[in-house]
Amino acid sequence: MTTFRKQEDCPTSQELLCYQMGDMGSSESRSIGKHLLVCEFCSSEVAFYEHYPVSKENEESPSETEMPESLYELAEALLNQKRGSQSIAEIMKDVESPTRGRR
């Protein structure tokens, strides 16, 4: 019985997405095309991308996405229950501080 999962020699999901969108060079595209002929898992992943396409206009990087205000307020309330009165801003300042934990 064959295990249906990605193998070590499989292209990454990002490479498969680029292949499906046509955003790669011809030699790399041919290499992935050959791989798809023998790898049922990667072929299924590319088929998924074909059925649920990602448009370049709608792609957002995580750094460009802001947290909705209502979600921020919910997170703030949950953290206040766990950590007393410490706000998300204070927690983020602690996390982002390069000297935190160093002496």
Secondary structure, DSSP 8 states (H G I E B T S, - for coil): ----S--TTS--HHHHHHHHHT-S-HHHHHHHHHHHHH-HHHHHHHHHHHHS---GGG---GGG----HHHHHHHHHHHHHHHTT--HHHHHHHHH-TTTT--
